[in-house]
Amino acid sequence: MKLEIPTAEAVEEFLVPSRYKALYGGRGALKSHFFAGLAIEECSRVPGTRMLCIREVQKSLKESSMRLLGDKIEQHKAPGFRDKNDRIDTPGGGVMVFQGLQDHTAESIKSFEGFRIAWVNEGQTLSSRSLEILRPTMRAPGSELWFDWNPRSPDDPVDKFFRGQTPPDGAIIKRVSYLDNPWFPAELEEERKHDELTNPHRYGHIWLGEYEPAAIGALWDRLILHRNRRHEAPELAQIVVSIDPATTNEEHSDEHGIIVGAIGSDQRGYVLEDGTLKGTPQQWAQRAVTLFDKWNADSIIIEINQGGDMCKQVLSTIRPYLPIKEVHATRGKHVRAEPISALYHADRISHIGTFPKLEDQLCLITASGYDGRGSPDRADALVWAFSHLFPSIVKKAVKPTISRPIVRAGGWMA
């Protein structure tokens, strides 16, 4: 029997077959409700479907997706489903079972090899071990794995699997928010507005699917970044490619931060692209020149604390006579970052699109320093770019040093 449940336009692409279907976002973004409805549709369309409903930890059925599925079945009056206390029987002799993967081993999970669908709910808590034993278990022809989660950190195994450098081929991966939910209730809208006003530090994570803020007293926050995000820039008056090169090229070396920044005809700043990479000096120089050409930039800004003349020479081997401006750090990273952060808080800088890794670094810079791992090379490159584009703001932020004689007891020459 074909059972049609209304589908929001934002997730219609998930209605086609795919080995992996991954949906992430914040509260009210219809992630769980969509997959619950899709599960009922699939079990009705293909009688005998066996489905595994998963969380990392499930101490009781109250902590599972069973209640949501039961509500959906009742709401749509779906025939052929039977609630059996610890499972849901589906049309044609199929079944939905509810499991916590933390309690399974590679051997015990084999009992689910014939299941056609696995739905991982609240996937941000899934461990790398659980992900490793689940994927090969789902091996039936045409089997699918569904994931929904609200990202906590780029180090979460499910987030790294789908949003890392090598996501699985053919996977359908999408971010959604409450704005994509045509049935977003008025009650939740009131809660959202309250959090926007009273809890800006966590608003981005709760409602927009941003990573959890990890630094207390960070100079940037997710709400500021989201509030000023734009899809396109106006006419641009000046464009720079800014580079914060790493000092070494080893496996565990820092990245070479490369950011394209601009100032518009409206006198606002814009982040256009993050071209950061790991590699040799020749590779970062080639990337920088490629971006210089792509954006028809006016100059290249490069920090030379560690590299000295070498930085300029490397760029010159790729393209002679580039307009290069060398900058030298005389203050700490967080001190240099403060006036640029102030521009963001004054709604003077926008990101054209989303730059997750750059934005992670920004939200880990505090007044006391960087609270993340390694060096914030992307953020440093951004700070250099806008320090060049907004020179008067930076000069105002630098307090003059006043020298005074040291007075000791008995006179100043004692």
C-alpha positions as CSV (number, residue, x, y, z in Angstrom):
1,M,0.0,0.0,0.0
2,K,1.3,3.5,-0.9
3,L,0.9,5.9,2.0
4,E,1.7,9.5,1.2
5,I,2.7,11.8,4.1
6,P,3.2,15.5,3.4
7,T,6.9,16.3,2.9
8,A,8.6,19.7,3.3
9,E,10.2,21.0,0.2
10,A,13.6,21.3,1.9
11,V,13.8,17.5,2.3
12,E,12.1,16.2,-0.9
13,E,15.5,15.1,-2.3
14,F,15.6,12.5,0.5
15,L,12.7,10.6,-1.0
16,V,14.8,8.9,-3.6
17,P,16.8,5.7,-2.8
18,S,20.3,6.3,-1.3
19,R,22.7,4.3,0.8
20,Y,23.2,7.2,3.2
21,K,20.7,9.9,4.1
22,A,22.1,12.5,6.5
23,L,20.1,15.4,7.9
24,Y,21.5,17.8,10.5
25,G,20.4,21.0,12.1
26,G,18.9,22.6,15.2
27,R,15.7,22.4,17.1
28,G,12.4,22.5,15.2
29,A,14.2,21.6,11.9
30,L,11.9,18.6,11.3
31,K,14.8,16.1,11.2
32,S,13.3,13.4,13.4
33,H,9.7,14.1,12.2
34,F,10.7,13.7,8.6
35,F,12.5,10.4,9.1
36,A,9.7,9.0,11.2
37,G,7.2,9.8,8.4
38,L,9.6,8.4,5.8
39,A,9.9,5.2,7.9
40,I,6.1,4.7,7.9
41,E,6.0,5.4,4.1
42,E,8.7,2.9,3.4
43,C,7.3,0.1,5.6
44,S,3.9,0.6,3.9
45,R,5.4,0.7,0.4
46,V,7.6,-2.4,0.9
47,P,5.7,-5.0,3.0
48,G,8.0,-7.1,5.2
49,T,10.5,-4.2,5.7
50,R,12.6,-4.7,8.8
51,M,14.0,-1.5,10.3
52,L,16.5,-0.8,13.1
53,C,15.9,2.4,15.1
54,I,19.1,3.3,16.9
55,R,20.6,5.6,19.5
56,E,24.0,5.3,21.0
57,V,22.6,4.8,24.5
58,Q,19.0,3.6,25.1
59,K,18.3,2.6,28.7
60,S,14.6,2.3,28.0
61,L,12.1,2.6,25.2
62,K,11.2,6.1,26.5
63,E,14.6,7.2,25.3
64,S,13.9,5.8,21.8
65,S,12.1,7.1,18.7
66,M,9.3,4.6,19.3
67,R,6.8,7.2,20.8
68,L,7.4,9.5,17.8
69,L,6.8,6.7,15.3
70,G,3.6,5.6,17.2
71,D,2.3,9.2,17.1
72,K,2.9,9.4,13.4
73,I,1.2,6.1,12.8
74,E,-1.8,7.3,14.7
75,Q,-1.8,10.7,13.1
76,H,-1.8,9.3,9.5
77,K,-4.0,6.3,10.4
78,A,-1.5,4.0,8.8
79,P,-2.9,0.5,8.5
80,G,-1.0,-2.7,9.3
81,F,1.1,-1.4,12.1
82,R,0.9,-2.9,15.6
83,D,2.5,-1.6,18.8
84,K,3.9,-4.6,20.7
85,N,5.4,-2.8,23.7
86,D,9.1,-3.5,22.8
87,R,8.7,-3.2,19.0
88,I,6.4,-2.1,16.2
89,D,5.1,-4.8,13.8
90,T,4.8,-3.4,10.3
91,P,2.7,-4.5,7.2
92,G,3.6,-7.8,5.6
93,G,5.4,-9.3,8.6
94,G,8.0,-6.6,9.0
95,V,9.2,-5.0,12.2
96,M,10.7,-1.9,13.8
97,V,13.1,-2.6,16.6
98,F,14.8,-0.1,19.0
99,Q,18.4,-0.6,20.1
100,G,21.2,1.2,21.9
101,L,24.4,0.5,20.0
102,Q,26.6,1.0,23.0
103,D,25.4,-2.4,24.3
104,H,26.3,-4.3,21.1
105,T,29.5,-5.9,19.9
106,A,30.5,-6.7,16.3
107,E,29.1,-10.2,16.9
108,S,25.8,-9.3,18.5
109,I,24.9,-6.7,15.9
110,K,25.1,-9.4,13.2
111,S,21.5,-10.4,14.1
112,F,20.4,-7.4,12.2
113,E,22.2,-8.2,8.9
114,G,18.9,-8.8,7.1
115,F,17.4,-5.4,8.0
116,R,16.8,-3.0,5.2
117,I,16.8,0.3,7.0
118,A,18.8,1.7,10.0
119,W,17.8,5.1,11.4
120,V,20.3,6.7,13.8
121,N,18.4,9.3,15.8
122,E,20.4,11.9,17.8
123,G,23.5,10.8,15.9
124,Q,25.8,13.4,17.5
125,T,26.2,11.0,20.4
126,L,27.2,8.0,18.3
127,S,30.7,6.7,19.0
128,S,33.2,5.9,16.3
129,R,33.0,2.2,17.5
130,S,29.3,2.1,17.0
131,L,29.5,3.7,13.6
132,E,32.2,1.1,12.6
133,I,30.1,-1.9,13.6
134,L,26.8,-0.6,12.2
135,R,27.9,0.2,8.6
136,P,28.9,-3.3,7.5
137,T,26.0,-4.8,9.3
138,M,23.5,-3.1,7.0
139,R,24.3,-5.3,3.9
140,A,20.9,-6.3,2.5
141,P,20.4,-5.4,-1.1
142,G,19.1,-1.8,-1.3
143,S,19.7,-1.2,2.4
144,E,19.8,2.4,3.7
145,L,21.3,4.2,6.7
146,W,19.6,7.3,7.9
147,F,21.2,9.8,10.3
148,D,19.9,12.9,12.0
149,W,21.9,15.0,14.4
150,N,22.5,18.5,15.9
151,P,26.3,19.0,15.6
152,R,28.3,19.4,18.7
153,S,31.8,19.4,17.3
154,P,33.5,18.6,14.0
155,D,35.2,15.8,16.0
156,D,31.9,14.0,16.5
157,P,32.2,10.7,14.5
158,V,29.0,11.2,12.6
159,D,29.8,14.8,11.7
160,K,33.3,13.9,10.6
161,F,32.0,10.9,8.5
162,F,29.5,13.1,6.6
163,R,31.0,16.5,6.7
164,G,34.7,15.7,6.7
165,Q,37.1,15.7,3.7
166,T,35.8,12.4,2.2
167,P,32.0,11.9,2.7
168,P,30.6,8.7,1.3
169,D,29.9,8.7,-2.4
170,G,26.3,9.3,-3.3
171,A,25.2,10.3,0.2
172,I,22.4,12.8,0.5
173,I,23.6,15.3,3.1
174,K,21.8,18.4,4.1
175,R,21.6,21.0,6.8
176,V,18.1,22.3,7.8
177,S,16.8,24.8,10.3
178,Y,13.4,25.9,11.7
179,L,13.1,28.1,8.6
180,D,12.8,25.0,6.5
181,N,9.9,23.6,8.6
182,P,6.5,24.7,7.2
183,W,4.8,23.3,10.3
184,F,7.0,25.1,12.8
185,P,4.7,25.7,15.8
186,A,4.0,29.1,17.3
187,E,5.0,27.7,20.8
188,L,8.5,26.9,19.5
189,E,8.7,30.3,17.8
190,E,8.2,31.9,21.2
191,E,11.0,29.7,22.7
192,R,13.3,30.6,19.8
193,K,12.8,34.3,20.2
194,H,13.4,34.0,23.9
195,D,16.7,32.2,23.4
196,E,17.8,34.7,20.7
197,L,17.5,37.5,23.3
198,T,18.6,35.7,26.4
199,N,21.0,33.0,25.3
200,P,23.0,34.3,22.3
201,H,26.0,32.2,23.3
202,R,24.2,28.9,22.6
203,Y,21.5,30.1,20.2
204,G,23.5,29.1,17.1
205,H,23.8,25.5,18.3
206,I,20.3,25.1,19.7
207,W,18.4,26.6,16.7
208,L,20.7,26.8,13.7
209,G,22.7,23.5,13.9
210,E,26.0,25.3,14.6
211,Y,28.7,23.5,16.6
212,E,28.5,23.9,20.4
213,P,30.3,27.0,21.6
214,A,33.4,25.8,23.4
215,A,35.1,28.9,24.6
216,I,33.8,31.0,27.5
217,G,34.1,34.7,26.7
218,A,34.8,34.1,23.1
219,L,35.4,37.3,21.0
220,W,33.0,35.9,18.3
221,D,29.8,33.9,18.7
222,R,27.6,31.9,16.3
223,L,24.7,34.3,16.5
224,I,26.8,37.3,15.3
225,L,28.2,35.2,12.4
226,H,24.7,34.0,11.4
227,R,23.0,37.4,11.8
228,N,25.4,39.0,9.2
229,R,25.7,36.1,6.8
230,R,24.9,37.0,3.2
231,H,24.4,34.9,0.0
232,E,26.1,37.4,-2.2
233,A,28.3,40.5,-1.9
234,P,27.6,44.0,-3.3
235,E,30.0,45.7,-5.7
236,L,33.4,45.4,-4.1
237,A,35.8,48.3,-3.7
238,Q,38.9,46.4,-2.6
239,I,39.8,42.7,-2.4
240,V,42.8,41.1,-0.7
241,V,44.1,37.6,-0.3
242,S,45.6,37.2,3.2
243,I,48.1,34.5,4.2
244,D,49.2,33.2,7.6
245,P,51.8,30.6,6.6
246,A,52.8,27.7,8.9
247,T,56.4,27.5,9.8
248,T,56.9,23.8,8.9
249,N,55.4,21.2,6.5
250,E,55.1,18.1,8.6
251,E,52.1,15.7,9.2
252,H,51.2,17.5,12.4
253,S,52.1,21.0,11.3
254,D,49.6,23.9,11.4
255,E,47.7,24.8,8.3
256,H,48.5,27.7,6.0
257,G,45.7,30.1,6.6
258,I,44.5,31.7,3.3
259,I,41.4,34.0,3.4
260,V,39.9,36.2,0.7
261,G,38.5,39.3,2.3
262,A,37.0,42.5,0.8
263,I,35.4,45.8,1.5
264,G,32.3,46.7,-0.4
265,S,31.0,49.9,-1.9
266,D,28.8,50.0,1.2
267,Q,32.0,50.2,3.4
268,R,31.2,46.8,5.0
269,G,33.7,43.9,5.1
270,Y,33.1,40.6,3.4
271,V,34.7,37.1,3.7
272,L,34.6,35.7,0.2
273,E,36.5,32.4,0.5
274,D,38.6,30.2,2.8
275,G,41.4,28.7,0.8
276,T,43.4,27.3,3.8
277,L,45.4,24.1,3.2
278,K,48.3,22.0,4.4
279,G,51.3,21.6,2.2
280,T,54.6,22.9,1.0
281,P,55.4,26.6,0.6
282,Q,55.1,26.1,-3.2
283,Q,51.5,24.8,-2.7
284,W,50.3,27.6,-0.5
285,A,51.8,30.1,-2.8
286,Q,50.1,28.5,-5.8
287,R,46.8,28.5,-3.9
288,A,47.2,32.2,-3.0
289,V,47.9,33.2,-6.6
290,T,45.0,31.2,-7.9
291,L,42.7,33.0,-5.5
292,F,44.3,36.3,-6.4
293,D,43.4,35.7,-10.1
294,K,40.0,34.2,-9.3
295,W,38.8,37.2,-7.4
296,N,40.8,39.8,-9.3
297,A,42.3,40.9,-6.0
298,D,44.2,44.1,-5.4
299,S,46.9,42.8,-3.1
300,I,48.3,39.9,-1.1
301,I,48.8,40.3,2.6
302,I,51.2,37.9,4.2
303,E,52.4,37.5,7.8
304,I,56.2,37.2,7.8
305,N,57.1,36.6,11.5
306,Q,58.7,33.2,10.9
307,G,59.5,33.3,7.2
308,G,61.0,36.7,6.6
309,D,62.0,37.3,3.0
310,M,61.3,33.7,2.1
311,C,57.5,34.3,2.0
312,K,57.8,37.0,-0.7
313,Q,60.3,35.0,-2.7
314,V,58.1,31.9,-2.8
315,L,55.2,34.0,-4.1
316,S,57.5,35.5,-6.7
317,T,58.4,32.2,-8.1
318,I,54.8,31.6,-8.9
319,R,54.1,35.1,-10.2
320,P,56.7,37.9,-10.3
321,Y,55.7,41.5,-9.4
322,L,52.7,40.6,-7.3
323,P,51.4,43.5,-5.2
324,I,52.5,42.0,-1.8
325,K,52.1,43.7,1.6
326,E,54.2,42.1,4.3
327,V,52.9,42.4,7.9
328,H,54.7,41.6,11.1
329,A,53.0,40.5,14.4
330,T,54.0,42.7,17.3
331,R,51.0,41.8,19.6
332,G,49.4,38.6,20.6
333,K,46.8,36.9,18.4
334,H,43.9,37.7,20.7
335,V,44.9,41.4,21.0
336,R,45.1,41.7,17.2
337,A,41.7,40.0,16.9
338,E,39.8,42.3,19.3
339,P,39.2,45.3,17.0
340,I,38.2,42.9,14.2
341,S,35.7,41.2,16.5
342,A,34.3,44.6,17.4
343,L,33.6,45.2,13.7
344,Y,31.6,41.9,13.6
345,H,29.6,43.0,16.7
346,A,28.9,46.3,15.0
347,D,27.5,44.4,12.0
348,R,30.3,45.7,9.8
349,I,31.5,42.3,8.4
350,S,29.6,39.5,6.7
351,H,30.5,36.0,5.5
352,I,29.3,35.2,2.0
353,G,28.2,31.7,2.6
354,T,29.3,29.4,5.4
355,F,32.9,28.6,6.4
356,P,32.6,26.0,9.2
357,K,36.3,25.6,10.1
358,L,37.1,29.3,10.0
359,E,34.0,30.0,12.2
360,D,35.0,27.3,14.6
361,Q,38.4,29.0,15.1
362,L,36.8,32.4,15.5
363,C,34.5,31.2,18.3
364,L,37.4,29.7,20.2
365,I,39.4,33.0,20.5
366,T,38.9,34.6,23.8
367,A,40.4,37.7,25.5
368,S,42.9,35.4,27.2
369,G,44.1,33.6,24.0
370,Y,43.1,30.7,21.7
371,D,41.1,28.0,23.4
372,G,41.4,25.4,20.6
373,R,44.0,22.9,19.4
374,G,47.0,24.0,17.4
375,S,47.1,27.5,15.9
376,P,44.1,29.4,14.5
377,D,45.7,30.0,11.1
378,R,42.4,30.7,9.3
379,A,41.3,33.2,11.9
380,D,44.8,34.8,11.9
381,A,44.6,35.3,8.1
382,L,41.2,36.8,8.5
383,V,42.4,39.3,11.1
384,W,45.3,40.3,8.9
385,A,42.9,40.8,5.9
386,F,40.5,43.1,7.8
387,S,43.3,44.9,9.7
388,H,44.5,46.0,6.2
389,L,41.0,46.8,5.0
390,F,40.0,48.8,8.1
391,P,43.3,50.4,9.1
392,S,41.7,53.3,11.1
393,I,39.8,50.9,13.3
394,V,42.9,49.0,14.1
395,K,44.9,52.1,14.9
396,K,42.3,53.3,17.3
397,A,42.5,50.0,19.1
398,V,46.2,50.3,19.7
399,K,46.9,52.2,22.9
400,P,50.1,54.3,22.9
401,T,52.8,53.1,25.3
402,I,53.9,55.8,27.7
403,S,57.4,55.4,29.1
404,R,57.9,56.7,32.7
405,P,61.1,56.8,34.7
406,I,61.5,54.1,37.4
407,V,61.5,55.8,40.8
408,R,63.2,54.1,43.6
409,A,63.4,55.0,47.3
410,G,66.0,57.7,47.8
411,G,65.6,59.4,44.4
412,W,65.4,58.4,40.8
413,M,69.1,57.8,40.5
414,A,69.4,55.7,43.6
